Amino acid sequence: MNLAVRPGEYGAKLVAGTRVDRVEIFGDLAGAETFWRALEHDDSLATPFQRYDFLKLWQIHVGAQAGVTPLIAVGLNTGGVPLFLWPLGRRTVRGCRIAEFLGGSHANFNMGLWRRDVAARMTADELRAVLFQLSNHADVLKLTHQPMTWAGATNPLALLPYQQAPNTGFSGALAPDFEDLLRARTNAAARKKMRKKERALADFGAVRFERVTDAAGIRLALDVFFKQKNARMRSIGVADVFSKPGVRRFIEAAATAQTGGHDATIELYTLSVNDIIVATMGGIVGGGRFSAMFNSIAEGRYAVESPGEQLLVRVVRDCCERGLTTFDLGIGESHYKNLFCRDSEPLFDCYLPLTARGRLPATAFKIAAACKRGIKRNTAFWSVVRAVRRLRARLSA
């Protein structure tokens, strides 16, 4: 389907009030900051991964080095009040201008920022009018990892043609009393096994759980994280996205920089035995939800006692005590997620040609994503793929 639109095709349908009067495109984050921050409040529909401060740091340290330039689309009413904002970036590949969400692989979920009343009544025609504005700046729109619903509302971009994403998100509801939550998620045998592992880990030395907030502690924790993560990725034969240029600086800046009187964007947690960090976890909080971004565990003698699970339990306990209502461990299936994140969250992708040049790339993106989804949905085939990766990693080593 050709989604390139013609000038004026839908303009007559845009009226005042909560209707979009015009769409402005910004080539830098600073130009859109005022509108962006106006949409960052508790009543808006947005994930924490699309916050201005988070994406500003990502663009400075990662996006710019990867050749990404901001392409921010803001919908305004007749009074100049922002109704929505799409935090996009543009990169050029073989002459084709690709627009996609800022944040890359470090944003687990992608959405625009919407006023809830606008999101509830948005129409496909109005969305296509935004596509027309973007067609002057990009050839294809590649919007991945979009949640079908978020915070009780439907994602307006699901009105556009889409396909099911290769991966799924997983989350779980929290409870004011952590012990009640743990009993609901586990049986007596599982809790007994967890306590046994806690005692076994304590036999190595003093176990300490900590949210790291000081700059020196953050640098030390990240030193450990990057080493542990790289070792893990090598062992399973998967590319380490955290080794790409600028990623270390981005995460360190997001974990230390305080903006507007608020805490740092990324929260960093560690579990230590004496002075040895045996597990790490980083995440982002917004709208009463903790979204885990990354984690790592020490290999060797400590790994037997599941330090990653022990850290996870402590982080979830902390979230309950803080009054948070939802916890997620990002996208993709994994056995350890079943403990607290049993609710599946469907994700979708949009690959939309904006110009004639974008038709072939959009089709290629669709086919590649469909193949990836098919492989992951076939349990036997996916097991073979993972076995081949591990074998390749051993041979490389």
C-alpha atoms as a printed R data frame, in Angstrom:
    type eleno elety resid chain resno       x       y      z
1   ATOM     1    CA   MET     A     1   0.000   0.000  0.000
2   ATOM     2    CA   ASN     A     2   1.309   3.427 -0.963
3   ATOM     3    CA   LEU     A     3   0.932   5.716  2.040
4   ATOM     4    CA   ALA     A     4   2.431   8.831  0.481
5   ATOM     5    CA   VAL     A     5  -0.254  11.549  0.802
6   ATOM     6    CA   ARG     A     6  -1.127  14.568 -1.295
7   ATOM     7    CA   PRO     A     7  -1.057  18.183 -0.090
8   ATOM     8    CA   GLY     A     8  -4.416  19.338  1.231
9   ATOM     9    CA   GLU     A     9  -5.972  15.889  1.124
10  ATOM    10    CA   TYR     A    10  -6.891  15.886  4.817
11  ATOM    11    CA   GLY     A    11  -6.322  19.498  5.822
12  ATOM    12    CA   ALA     A    12 -10.000  20.413  5.625
13  ATOM    13    CA   LYS     A    13 -10.809  17.901  8.346
14  ATOM    14    CA   LEU     A    14  -8.550  19.519 10.949
15  ATOM    15    CA   VAL     A    15 -10.575  21.812 13.188
16  ATOM    16    CA   ALA     A    16  -9.971  23.779 16.381
17  ATOM    17    CA   GLY     A    17 -10.146  22.591 20.017
18  ATOM    18    CA   THR     A    18  -8.519  19.203 20.453
19  ATOM    19    CA   ARG     A    19  -8.126  18.927 16.690
20  ATOM    20    CA   VAL     A    20  -4.727  19.355 15.080
21  ATOM    21    CA   ASP     A    21  -4.449  22.687 13.311
22  ATOM    22    CA   ARG     A    22  -0.849  22.334 12.125
23  ATOM    23    CA   VAL     A    23   2.209  20.123 12.443
24  ATOM    24    CA   GLU     A    24   5.640  21.642 12.997
25  ATOM    25    CA   ILE     A    25   8.865  19.746 12.315
26  ATOM    26    CA   PHE     A    26  11.977  20.487 14.372
27  ATOM    27    CA   GLY     A    27  15.507  19.485 13.405
28  ATOM    28    CA   ASP     A    28  16.839  19.703 16.944
29  ATOM    29    CA   LEU     A    29  15.601  18.754 20.391
30  ATOM    30    CA   ALA     A    30  16.092  22.209 21.897
31  ATOM    31    CA   GLY     A    31  13.649  23.795 19.442
32  ATOM    32    CA   ALA     A    32  10.899  21.406 20.535
33  ATOM    33    CA   GLU     A    33  11.771  21.401 24.255
34  ATOM    34    CA   THR     A    34   9.029  23.776 25.395
35  ATOM    35    CA   PHE     A    35   6.321  21.717 23.683
36  ATOM    36    CA   TRP     A    36   7.980  18.483 24.810
37  ATOM    37    CA   ARG     A    37   8.020  19.374 28.492
38  ATOM    38    CA   ALA     A    38   4.442  20.639 28.295
39  ATOM    39    CA   LEU     A    39   3.427  17.084 27.367
40  ATOM    40    CA   GLU     A    40   5.492  15.466 30.140
41  ATOM    41    CA   HIS     A    41   3.004  15.228 32.972
42  ATOM    42    CA   ASP     A    42   1.078  12.500 34.784
43  ATOM    43    CA   ASP     A    43  -2.036  12.855 32.655
44  ATOM    44    CA   SER     A    44  -0.205  12.433 29.361
45  ATOM    45    CA   LEU     A    45   0.105   9.174 27.463
46  ATOM    46    CA   ALA     A    46   3.808   8.384 27.097
47  ATOM    47    CA   THR     A    47   6.460   5.935 28.216
48  ATOM    48    CA   PRO     A    48   9.477   7.097 30.272
49  ATOM    49    CA   PHE     A    49  11.740   6.174 27.349
50  ATOM    50    CA   GLN     A    50  10.464   9.199 25.425
51  ATOM    51    CA   ARG     A    51  11.297  11.779 28.075
52  ATOM    52    CA   TYR     A    52  13.202  14.809 26.866
53  ATOM    53    CA   ASP     A    53  16.112  14.393 29.298
54  ATOM    54    CA   PHE     A    54  16.558  10.696 28.456
55  ATOM    55    CA   LEU     A    55  16.547  11.179 24.689
56  ATOM    56    CA   LYS     A    56  18.653  14.342 24.833
57  ATOM    57    CA   LEU     A    57  21.469  12.393 26.490
58  ATOM    58    CA   TRP     A    58  21.023   9.487 24.083
59  ATOM    59    CA   GLN     A    59  21.229  11.798 21.072
60  ATOM    60    CA   ILE     A    60  24.333  13.578 22.381
61  ATOM    61    CA   HIS     A    61  26.306  10.444 23.177
62  ATOM    62    CA   VAL     A    62  24.896   7.756 20.854
63  ATOM    63    CA   GLY     A    63  22.589   9.106 18.173
64  ATOM    64    CA   ALA     A    64  24.898  11.804 16.843
65  ATOM    65    CA   GLN     A    65  27.777   9.330 16.509
66  ATOM    66    CA   ALA     A    66  25.507   6.936 14.632
67  ATOM    67    CA   GLY     A    67  24.559   9.616 12.108
68  ATOM    68    CA   VAL     A    68  21.096  10.283 13.550
69  ATOM    69    CA   THR     A    69  19.659  13.795 13.345
70  ATOM    70    CA   PRO     A    70  16.493  14.758 15.266
71  ATOM    71    CA   LEU     A    71  13.206  14.916 13.365
72  ATOM    72    CA   ILE     A    72  10.615  15.990 15.938
73  ATOM    73    CA   ALA     A    73   6.976  16.285 14.797
74  ATOM    74    CA   VAL     A    74   4.680  18.366 17.013
75  ATOM    75    CA   GLY     A    75   0.929  18.651 16.520
76  ATOM    76    CA   LEU     A    76  -0.565  21.978 17.648
77  ATOM    77    CA   ASN     A    77  -4.102  23.306 17.928
78  ATOM    78    CA   THR     A    78  -5.158  26.764 16.749
79  ATOM    79    CA   GLY     A    79  -3.934  28.278 20.014
80  ATOM    80    CA   GLY     A    80  -0.453  26.829 19.577
81  ATOM    81    CA   VAL     A    81  -0.958  24.311 22.391
82  ATOM    82    CA   PRO     A    82   0.880  21.014 21.806
83  ATOM    83    CA   LEU     A    83  -1.420  18.015 21.399
84  ATOM    84    CA   PHE     A    84   1.187  15.371 20.622
85  ATOM    85    CA   LEU     A    85   4.869  14.986 19.860
86  ATOM    86    CA   TRP     A    86   6.658  12.243 17.896
87  ATOM    87    CA   PRO     A    87  10.322  12.026 19.028
88  ATOM    88    CA   LEU     A    88  11.880  10.792 15.815
89  ATOM    89    CA   GLY     A    89  15.354  10.792 14.358
90  ATOM    90    CA   ARG     A    90  16.561  10.483 10.771
91  ATOM    91    CA   ARG     A    91  19.493   8.640  9.277
92  ATOM    92    CA   THR     A    92  20.414   8.097  5.647
93  ATOM    93    CA   VAL     A    93  21.259   4.635  4.346
94  ATOM    94    CA   ARG     A    94  22.248   4.263  0.668
95  ATOM    95    CA   GLY     A    95  20.450   7.466 -0.209
96  ATOM    96    CA   CYS     A    96  17.246   6.536  1.619
97  ATOM    97    CA   ARG     A    97  16.169   8.762  4.517
98  ATOM    98    CA   ILE     A    98  14.862   6.576  7.355
99  ATOM    99    CA   ALA     A    99  12.837   8.111 10.201
100 ATOM   100    CA   GLU     A   100  12.526   6.121 13.426
101 ATOM   101    CA   PHE     A   101  12.137   6.658 17.144
102 ATOM   102    CA   LEU     A   102  15.075   8.178 18.992
103 ATOM   103    CA   GLY     A   103  16.636   5.954 21.628
104 ATOM   104    CA   GLY     A   104  17.560   3.007 19.433
105 ATOM   105    CA   SER     A   105  17.916  -0.319 21.222
106 ATOM   106    CA   HIS     A   106  18.067   1.460 24.594
107 ATOM   107    CA   ALA     A   107  14.355   2.353 24.494
108 ATOM   108    CA   ASN     A   108  12.428  -0.832 25.220
109 ATOM   109    CA   PHE     A   109   9.089   0.718 24.297
110 ATOM   110    CA   ASN     A   110   8.437   3.427 21.712
111 ATOM   111    CA   MET     A   111   5.538   5.881 21.546
112 ATOM   112    CA   GLY     A   112   4.761   9.464 20.909
113 ATOM   113    CA   LEU     A   113   3.767  11.829 23.706
114 ATOM   114    CA   TRP     A   114   0.011  12.479 23.641
115 ATOM   115    CA   ARG     A   115  -2.557  14.458 25.509
116 ATOM   116    CA   ARG     A   116  -4.950  11.731 26.605
117 ATOM   117    CA   ASP     A   117  -8.045  13.462 25.270
118 ATOM   118    CA   VAL     A   118  -6.334  13.858 21.900
119 ATOM   119    CA   ALA     A   119  -5.136  10.259 21.824
120 ATOM   120    CA   ALA     A   120  -8.674   9.017 22.532
121 ATOM   121    CA   ARG     A   121 -10.191  10.802 19.528
122 ATOM   122    CA   MET     A   122  -7.305  10.766 17.039
123 ATOM   123    CA   THR     A   123  -8.246   9.637 13.523
124 ATOM   124    CA   ALA     A   124  -6.288   7.850 10.819
125 ATOM   125    CA   ASP     A   125  -6.811  10.834  8.522
126 ATOM   126    CA   GLU     A   126  -5.080  13.160 10.982
127 ATOM   127    CA   LEU     A   127  -2.198  10.715 11.317
128 ATOM   128    CA   ARG     A   128  -1.831  10.611  7.541
129 ATOM   129    CA   ALA     A   129  -1.620  14.392  7.541
130 ATOM   130    CA   VAL     A   130   1.393  14.094  9.832
131 ATOM   131    CA   LEU     A   131   2.904  11.579  7.413
132 ATOM   132    CA   PHE     A   132   2.560  14.118  4.641
133 ATOM   133    CA   GLN     A   133   4.535  16.659  6.659
134 ATOM   134    CA   LEU     A   134   7.216  14.050  7.345
135 ATOM   135    CA   SER     A   135   7.428  13.113  3.672
136 ATOM   136    CA   ASN     A   136   9.301  16.376  3.070
137 ATOM   137    CA   HIS     A   137  12.036  15.128  5.407
138 ATOM   138    CA   ALA     A   138  12.133  11.322  5.134
139 ATOM   139    CA   ASP     A   139  11.435   8.520  2.650
140 ATOM   140    CA   VAL     A   140  10.323   5.762  4.993
141 ATOM   141    CA   LEU     A   141   8.955   5.578  8.527
142 ATOM   142    CA   LYS     A   142  10.301   2.687 10.615
143 ATOM   143    CA   LEU     A   143   8.473   2.619 13.953
144 ATOM   144    CA   THR     A   144   9.266  -0.480 16.034
145 ATOM   145    CA   HIS     A   145   8.596  -1.827 19.549
146 ATOM   146    CA   GLN     A   146   5.329   0.073 19.940
147 ATOM   147    CA   PRO     A   147   3.010  -1.098 22.732
148 ATOM   148    CA   MET     A   148  -0.557  -1.678 21.591
149 ATOM   149    CA   THR     A   149  -1.763  -0.195 24.875
150 ATOM   150    CA   TRP     A   150  -0.060   1.829 27.586
151 ATOM   151    CA   ALA     A   151  -1.338   2.961 30.989
152 ATOM   152    CA   GLY     A   152  -4.875   1.881 30.145
153 ATOM   153    CA   ALA     A   153  -5.107   3.633 26.768
154 ATOM   154    CA   THR     A   154  -4.746   2.475 23.170
155 ATOM   155    CA   ASN     A   155  -1.742   3.690 21.209
156 ATOM   156    CA   PRO     A   156  -3.082   6.066 18.506
157 ATOM   157    CA   LEU     A   157  -0.439   4.886 16.003
158 ATOM   158    CA   ALA     A   158  -2.220   1.523 15.905
159 ATOM   159    CA   LEU     A   159  -4.632   3.282 13.531
160 ATOM   160    CA   LEU     A   160  -1.913   3.108 10.861
161 ATOM   161    CA   PRO     A   161  -1.115  -0.107  8.946
162 ATOM   162    CA   TYR     A   162   1.069  -2.285 11.167
163 ATOM   163    CA   GLN     A   163   2.299  -5.811 11.764
164 ATOM   164    CA   GLN     A   164   2.974  -7.783 14.918
165 ATOM   165    CA   ALA     A   165   6.484  -7.200 16.256
166 ATOM   166    CA   PRO     A   166   8.936 -10.114 16.546
167 ATOM   167    CA   ASN     A   167   9.113  -9.670 20.330
168 ATOM   168    CA   THR     A   168   6.614  -9.174 23.127
169 ATOM   169    CA   GLY     A   169   6.805  -7.076 26.261
170 ATOM   170    CA   PHE     A   170   6.310  -8.587 29.723
171 ATOM   171    CA   SER     A   171   5.149  -6.854 32.882
172 ATOM   172    CA   GLY     A   172   3.392  -7.497 36.158
173 ATOM   173    CA   ALA     A   173   1.285  -5.618 38.680
174 ATOM   174    CA   LEU     A   174   2.888  -4.735 42.003
175 ATOM   175    CA   ALA     A   175   1.256  -4.705 45.437
176 ATOM   176    CA   PRO     A   176   1.653  -2.454 48.484
177 ATOM   177    CA   ASP     A   177   2.791  -5.475 50.521
178 ATOM   178    CA   PHE     A   178   5.724  -7.235 48.859
179 ATOM   179    CA   GLU     A   179   5.268 -10.417 50.908
180 ATOM   180    CA   ASP     A   180   1.705 -10.729 49.605
181 ATOM   181    CA   LEU     A   181   3.000 -10.294 46.060
182 ATOM   182    CA   LEU     A   182   5.718 -12.913 46.544
183 ATOM   183    CA   ARG     A   183   3.226 -15.436 47.941
184 ATOM   184    CA   ALA     A   184   0.948 -14.811 44.968
185 ATOM   185    CA   ARG     A   185   3.784 -15.387 42.485
186 ATOM   186    CA   THR     A   186   5.463 -18.397 44.122
187 ATOM   187    CA   ASN     A   187   4.651 -21.551 46.038
188 ATOM   188    CA   ALA     A   188   6.169 -22.671 49.329
189 ATOM   189    CA   ALA     A   189   8.801 -24.843 47.638
190 ATOM   190    CA   ALA     A   190   9.984 -21.978 45.431
191 ATOM   191    CA   ARG     A   191  10.252 -19.599 48.395
192 ATOM   192    CA   LYS     A   192  12.200 -22.209 50.362
193 ATOM   193    CA   LYS     A   193  14.630 -22.580 47.451
194 ATOM   194    CA   MET     A   194  15.059 -18.799 47.268
195 ATOM   195    CA   ARG     A   195  15.852 -18.587 50.989
196 ATOM   196    CA   LYS     A   196  18.383 -21.404 50.630
197 ATOM   197    CA   LYS     A   197  20.187 -19.528 47.863
198 ATOM   198    CA   GLU     A   198  20.175 -16.338 49.916
199 ATOM   199    CA   ARG     A   199  21.873 -18.175 52.792
200 ATOM   200    CA   ALA     A   200  24.359 -19.798 50.416
201 ATOM   201    CA   LEU     A   201  25.321 -16.435 48.924
202 ATOM   202    CA   ALA     A   202  25.696 -14.998 52.426
203 ATOM   203    CA   ASP     A   203  28.204 -17.770 53.197
204 ATOM   204    CA   PHE     A   204  30.615 -15.980 50.834
205 ATOM   205    CA   GLY     A   205  30.442 -12.776 52.853
206 ATOM   206    CA   ALA     A   206  28.241  -9.799 53.735
207 ATOM   207    CA   VAL     A   207  25.490  -9.344 51.133
208 ATOM   208    CA   ARG     A   208  24.517  -5.740 50.397
209 ATOM   209    CA   PHE     A   209  21.712  -4.396 48.181
210 ATOM   210    CA   GLU     A   210  22.113  -0.787 47.109
211 ATOM   211    CA   ARG     A   211  20.734   1.855 44.823
212 ATOM   212    CA   VAL     A   212  23.903   3.584 43.648
213 ATOM   213    CA   THR     A   213  23.607   7.367 43.446
214 ATOM   214    CA   ASP     A   214  27.082   8.869 43.955
215 ATOM   215    CA   ALA     A   215  29.248   9.470 40.886
216 ATOM   216    CA   ALA     A   216  32.169   7.298 42.030
217 ATOM   217    CA   GLY     A   217  29.866   4.413 42.896
218 ATOM   218    CA   ILE     A   218  28.083   4.683 39.569
219 ATOM   219    CA   ARG     A   219  31.354   4.560 37.637
220 ATOM   220    CA   LEU     A   220  32.443   1.484 39.596
221 ATOM   221    CA   ALA     A   221  29.094  -0.264 39.112
222 ATOM   222    CA   LEU     A   222  29.138   0.474 35.377
223 ATOM   223    CA   ASP     A   223  32.712  -0.824 35.082
224 ATOM   224    CA   VAL     A   224  31.446  -4.112 36.490
225 ATOM   225    CA   PHE     A   225  28.269  -4.105 34.408
226 ATOM   226    CA   PHE     A   226  30.021  -3.615 31.078
227 ATOM   227    CA   LYS     A   227  32.534  -6.362 31.831
228 ATOM   228    CA   GLN     A   228  29.871  -8.813 32.988
229 ATOM   229    CA   LYS     A   229  27.557  -8.000 30.092
230 ATOM   230    CA   ASN     A   230  30.259  -8.318 27.468
231 ATOM   231    CA   ALA     A   231  31.340 -11.685 28.847
232 ATOM   232    CA   ARG     A   232  27.752 -12.916 28.798
233 ATOM   233    CA   MET     A   233  27.108 -11.749 25.228
234 ATOM   234    CA   ARG     A   234  30.303 -13.391 24.020
235 ATOM   235    CA   SER     A   235  29.360 -16.668 25.684
236 ATOM   236    CA   ILE     A   236  26.001 -16.876 23.889
237 ATOM   237    CA   GLY     A   237  27.268 -15.517 20.572
238 ATOM   238    CA   VAL     A   238  25.177 -12.343 20.521
239 ATOM   239    CA   ALA     A   239  26.406  -8.866 19.573
240 ATOM   240    CA   ASP     A   240  26.877  -6.591 22.575
241 ATOM   241    CA   VAL     A   241  24.877  -3.408 21.903
242 ATOM   242    CA   PHE     A   242  26.424  -1.859 25.018
243 ATOM   243    CA   SER     A   243  29.874  -1.885 23.408
244 ATOM   244    CA   LYS     A   244  28.843   0.567 20.675
245 ATOM   245    CA   PRO     A   245  30.379   4.067 20.661
246 ATOM   246    CA   GLY     A   246  28.979   6.472 23.207
247 ATOM   247    CA   VAL     A   247  26.802   3.980 25.096
248 ATOM   248    CA   ARG     A   248  28.921   4.044 28.248
249 ATOM   249    CA   ARG     A   249  28.883   7.843 28.322
250 ATOM   250    CA   PHE     A   250  25.116   7.907 27.739
251 ATOM   251    CA   ILE     A   251  24.281   5.518 30.574
252 ATOM   252    CA   GLU     A   252  26.719   7.173 32.968
253 ATOM   253    CA   ALA     A   253  25.317  10.616 32.192
254 ATOM   254    CA   ALA     A   254  21.715   9.418 32.541
255 ATOM   255    CA   ALA     A   255  22.534   7.770 35.882
256 ATOM   256    CA   THR     A   256  24.248  10.836 37.338
257 ATOM   257    CA   ALA     A   257  22.778  13.987 35.786
258 ATOM   258    CA   GLN     A   258  19.955  15.589 37.762
259 ATOM   259    CA   THR     A   259  17.716  17.891 35.753
260 ATOM   260    CA   GLY     A   260  14.948  20.223 36.836
261 ATOM   261    CA   GLY     A   261  15.312  19.172 40.460
262 ATOM   262    CA   HIS     A   262  14.427  15.566 39.623
263 ATOM   263    CA   ASP     A   263  16.446  12.428 40.251
264 ATOM   264    CA   ALA     A   264  18.741  11.018 37.597
265 ATOM   265    CA   THR     A   265  16.964   9.500 34.600
266 ATOM   266    CA   ILE     A   266  18.370   5.965 34.981
267 ATOM   267    CA   GLU     A   267  18.274   4.221 38.355
268 ATOM   268    CA   LEU     A   268  21.182   1.850 39.024
269 ATOM   269    CA   TYR     A   269  21.096  -1.027 41.526
270 ATOM   270    CA   THR     A   270  23.736  -3.508 42.666
271 ATOM   271    CA   LEU     A   271  24.001  -6.633 44.786
272 ATOM   272    CA   SER     A   272  27.411  -7.122 46.383
273 ATOM   273    CA   VAL     A   273  29.171  -9.781 48.435
274 ATOM   274    CA   ASN     A   274  31.691  -7.938 50.589
275 ATOM   275    CA   ASP     A   275  33.197  -5.549 48.021
276 ATOM   276    CA   ILE     A   276  32.444  -7.688 44.952
277 ATOM   277    CA   ILE     A   277  29.474  -6.666 42.793
278 ATOM   278    CA   VAL     A   278  27.767  -9.908 41.762
279 ATOM   279    CA   ALA     A   279  24.725  -8.462 39.950
280 ATOM   280    CA   THR     A   280  23.569  -5.145 38.506
281 ATOM   281    CA   MET     A   281  20.302  -3.714 37.184
282 ATOM   282    CA   GLY     A   282  19.424  -0.396 35.603
283 ATOM   283    CA   GLY     A   283  15.963   0.951 34.903
284 ATOM   284    CA   ILE     A   284  13.766   3.977 34.375
285 ATOM   285    CA   VAL     A   285  10.628   5.035 36.253
286 ATOM   286    CA   GLY     A   286   7.563   6.896 35.043
287 ATOM   287    CA   GLY     A   287   3.815   6.846 35.604
288 ATOM   288    CA   GLY     A   288   4.111   4.478 38.557
289 ATOM   289    CA   ARG     A   289   6.000   1.923 36.497
290 ATOM   290    CA   PHE     A   290   9.557   0.623 36.783
291 ATOM   291    CA   SER     A   291  10.987  -0.445 33.428
292 ATOM   292    CA   ALA     A   292  14.203  -2.450 33.608
293 ATOM   293    CA   MET     A   293  16.712  -1.523 30.895
294 ATOM   294    CA   PHE     A   294  19.685  -3.792 31.516
295 ATOM   295    CA   ASN     A   295  21.155  -6.264 33.988
296 ATOM   296    CA   SER     A   296  24.206  -8.444 34.485
297 ATOM   297    CA   ILE     A   297  25.515 -11.163 36.792
298 ATOM   298    CA   ALA     A   298  28.949 -12.367 37.792
299 ATOM   299    CA   GLU     A   299  30.111 -15.631 36.278
300 ATOM   300    CA   GLY     A   300  31.823 -18.352 38.301
301 ATOM   301    CA   ARG     A   301  31.159 -19.411 41.868
302 ATOM   302    CA   TYR     A   302  28.529 -16.747 42.611
303 ATOM   303    CA   ALA     A   303  26.387 -17.574 39.581
304 ATOM   304    CA   VAL     A   304  25.225 -20.860 41.148
305 ATOM   305    CA   GLU     A   305  23.268 -18.921 43.773
306 ATOM   306    CA   SER     A   306  21.308 -16.895 41.180
307 ATOM   307    CA   PRO     A   307  22.498 -13.408 42.192
308 ATOM   308    CA   GLY     A   308  20.481 -11.868 39.359
309 ATOM   309    CA   GLU     A   309  17.253 -13.288 40.754
310 ATOM   310    CA   GLN     A   310  18.195 -12.191 44.254
311 ATOM   311    CA   LEU     A   311  18.796  -8.655 43.026
312 ATOM   312    CA   LEU     A   312  15.515  -8.723 41.091
313 ATOM   313    CA   VAL     A   313  13.586  -9.690 44.229
314 ATOM   314    CA   ARG     A   314  15.125  -6.800 46.159
315 ATOM   315    CA   VAL     A   315  14.428  -4.262 43.405
316 ATOM   316    CA   VAL     A   316  10.790  -5.370 43.204
317 ATOM   317    CA   ARG     A   317  10.493  -5.125 47.000
318 ATOM   318    CA   ASP     A   318  11.862  -1.567 46.797
319 ATOM   319    CA   CYS     A   319   9.343  -0.693 44.053
320 ATOM   320    CA   CYS     A   320   6.466  -1.975 46.209
321 ATOM   321    CA   GLU     A   321   7.640   0.091 49.161
322 ATOM   322    CA   ARG     A   322   7.826   3.181 46.936
323 ATOM   323    CA   GLY     A   323   4.211   2.721 45.895
324 ATOM   324    CA   LEU     A   324   4.879   1.863 42.254
325 ATOM   325    CA   THR     A   325   2.119  -0.133 40.565
326 ATOM   326    CA   THR     A   326   3.779  -1.913 37.616
327 ATOM   327    CA   PHE     A   327   7.108  -3.596 36.968
328 ATOM   328    CA   ASP     A   328   8.455  -4.712 33.605
329 ATOM   329    CA   LEU     A   329  11.586  -6.456 32.374
330 ATOM   330    CA   GLY     A   330  11.544  -5.154 28.841
331 ATOM   331    CA   ILE     A   331  10.895  -7.096 25.666
332 ATOM   332    CA   GLY     A   332  11.704 -10.667 24.714
333 ATOM   333    CA   GLU     A   333  10.981 -13.945 26.465
334 ATOM   334    CA   SER     A   334  13.200 -15.320 29.215
335 ATOM   335    CA   HIS     A   335  12.586 -17.758 32.050
336 ATOM   336    CA   TYR     A   336  13.607 -15.353 34.827
337 ATOM   337    CA   LYS     A   337  10.876 -12.913 33.802
338 ATOM   338    CA   ASN     A   338   8.137 -15.349 34.824
339 ATOM   339    CA   LEU     A   339   8.625 -14.597 38.512
340 ATOM   340    CA   PHE     A   340   7.153 -11.088 38.491
341 ATOM   341    CA   CYS     A   341   6.324 -10.323 34.832
342 ATOM   342    CA   ARG     A   342   3.737 -12.776 33.576
343 ATOM   343    CA   ASP     A   343   1.510 -10.344 31.688
344 ATOM   344    CA   SER     A   344   2.187 -10.287 27.965
345 ATOM   345    CA   GLU     A   345   2.135  -6.862 26.315
346 ATOM   346    CA   PRO     A   346   1.657  -7.056 22.522
347 ATOM   347    CA   LEU     A   347   3.969  -4.865 20.442
348 ATOM   348    CA   PHE     A   348   3.589  -3.746 16.836
349 ATOM   349    CA   ASP     A   349   5.766  -2.257 14.107
350 ATOM   350    CA   CYS     A   350   4.917   0.238 11.359
351 ATOM   351    CA   TYR     A   351   6.952   0.334  8.128
352 ATOM   352    CA   LEU     A   352   5.420   3.099  6.042
353 ATOM   353    CA   PRO     A   353   6.722   4.515  2.741
354 ATOM   354    CA   LEU     A   354   6.498   8.299  2.664
355 ATOM   355    CA   THR     A   355   7.896   8.734 -0.848
356 ATOM   356    CA   ALA     A   356   8.388   6.548 -3.892
357 ATOM   357    CA   ARG     A   357  12.005   5.978 -2.845
358 ATOM   358    CA   GLY     A   358  10.788   4.553  0.444
359 ATOM   359    CA   ARG     A   359   8.558   1.817 -0.978
360 ATOM   360    CA   LEU     A   360  11.236  -0.825 -1.494
361 ATOM   361    CA   PRO     A   361  12.963  -0.295  1.900
362 ATOM   362    CA   ALA     A   362   9.583  -0.400  3.670
363 ATOM   363    CA   THR     A   363   8.804  -3.727  2.032
364 ATOM   364    CA   ALA     A   364  12.237  -5.084  2.922
365 ATOM   365    CA   PHE     A   365  11.795  -4.029  6.572
366 ATOM   366    CA   LYS     A   366   8.400  -5.752  6.702
367 ATOM   367    CA   ILE     A   367   9.718  -9.016  5.288
368 ATOM   368    CA   ALA     A   368  12.778  -9.079  7.545
369 ATOM   369    CA   ALA     A   369  10.683  -8.453 10.663
370 ATOM   370    CA   ALA     A   370   8.137 -11.098  9.656
371 ATOM   371    CA   CYS     A   371  10.923 -13.654  9.158
372 ATOM   372    CA   LYS     A   372  12.418 -12.805 12.549
373 ATOM   373    CA   ARG     A   373   9.026 -13.163 14.184
374 ATOM   374    CA   GLY     A   374   8.476 -16.531 12.501
375 ATOM   375    CA   ILE     A   375  11.822 -17.857 13.712
376 ATOM   376    CA   LYS     A   376  11.209 -16.747 17.286
377 ATOM   377    CA   ARG     A   377   7.706 -18.208 17.332
378 ATOM   378    CA   ASN     A   378   9.011 -21.616 16.192
379 ATOM   379    CA   THR     A   379  10.388 -23.099 19.414
380 ATOM   380    CA   ALA     A   380  12.447 -25.812 17.719
381 ATOM   381    CA   PHE     A   381  13.931 -23.479 15.112
382 ATOM   382    CA   TRP     A   382  14.735 -20.807 17.719
383 ATOM   383    CA   SER     A   383  16.499 -23.404 19.873
384 ATOM   384    CA   VAL     A   384  18.674 -24.345 16.908
385 ATOM   385    CA   VAL     A   385  19.544 -20.682 16.264
386 ATOM   386    CA   ARG     A   386  20.642 -20.198 19.871
387 ATOM   387    CA   ALA     A   387  22.665 -23.415 19.837
388 ATOM   388    CA   VAL     A   388  24.463 -22.309 16.672
389 ATOM   389    CA   ARG     A   389  25.266 -18.952 18.275
390 ATOM   390    CA   ARG     A   390  26.758 -20.607 21.339
391 ATOM   391    CA   LEU     A   391  28.806 -22.985 19.190
392 ATOM   392    CA   ARG     A   392  30.111 -20.113 17.089
393 ATOM   393    CA   ALA     A   393  31.038 -18.244 20.277
394 ATOM   394    CA   ARG     A   394  33.023 -21.230 21.586
395 ATOM   395    CA   LEU     A   395  34.821 -21.661 18.283
396 ATOM   396    CA   SER     A   396  35.683 -17.955 18.189
397 ATOM   397    CA   ALA     A   397  37.036 -18.146 21.728
